[in-house]
Amino acid sequence: MSAIDRRASVSCSPAIPSKSFLRRWTPTWPWLTLRKLGESLTAGALRELDLTPKPGLVDRHDNGSHPDLTYARMRTSVRLLPAYYADLLERLRAGGPLASCIEAGRLAEVRMIARVGANCHRGYIFLSGLTLVGAHRAQGDVDRLRTAIADVALEFFSIASKEESHGDQARRAFGVGGIRKESEAGLPSVFEAAWPRYTNSLRRDGDHLRAEYHAIASLMQHVEDTTALHRCGLGGLTRMREDGRILQALLDQGSDPRAFLQRTNEAYRQIGLTMGGVADCLALTFALHACFGGPRG
């Protein structure tokens, strides 16, 4: 879960923990829930990648606003996630402190860059790791998960390396909270917006694709996406939010949004606008629903 601690060299690739680790456990609560969550986090990242079209993001059609990435490279990056979750859960099972979990995230970033050559899922390594550690502290209880995530985030930002990222620069330059504020508040964009809308759409229509677009529309309107700010400033964030409102309106009136999304993707590609924070929260939304069903409350 190391979106901050980036001091390690990527000149060598550390050994990957056994991918059969999760399957070797005796299925006792809450570890059964944590194992399921780890599997769901990987599946959520793949579902986010496969959702097509998406504005400014890599999908099955093109690479969005990321000339350095491809669909194949992103899939390779997703395939590295189970090793990260296995390592993280092993450290948690051994009673390791949060610093040990941060080290697991740092090693996952090293493996990702060594294998793929790009920061494909750095934000998701942090966000999914935060969620898994939170679930461990909540003893697998979804009713306690948000509070646990917020507590872990507060501790994380108090002890992690202070090396500045593009997101940190955008937060300071534009006076926004970004993923730090979001995580310290228990991920309201996911728990209060995207996950309920996704669940309600599924229950109402049974259409998985429409539900996925309801989730991304909600996140586009709520996430303070520092990748959009870094690329295109406040105008980029404003454009993303307005497009989220348009997408939501199309869905609410029963229209097919894909033509709009294709046009929006082309517009984003022309100006270099992307929304990596939205993508990470979308993958997490899919993972939480797969593991726990609908949100409580």
Secondary structure, 3 states (H helix, E strand, C coil): CCCCCCCCCCCCCCCCCCCCHHHHCCCCCCHHHHHHHHHHHHHHHHHHHHCCCCCCCCCCCCCCCCCCCCHHHHHHHHHCHHHHHHHHHHHHHCCCCHHHHHHHHHHHHHHHHHHHCCCCCHHHHHHHHHHHHHHHHCCCCHHHHHHHHHHHHHHHHHHCCCCCCHHHHHHHHHCCCHHHHHHHCCCHHHHHHHHHHHHHHHHHHCCHHHHHHHHHHHHHHHCCCHHHHHHHHHHHHHHHHHHHHHHHHHHHCCCCCHHHHHHHHHHHHHHCCCCHHHHHHHHHHHHHHHHHCCCCC
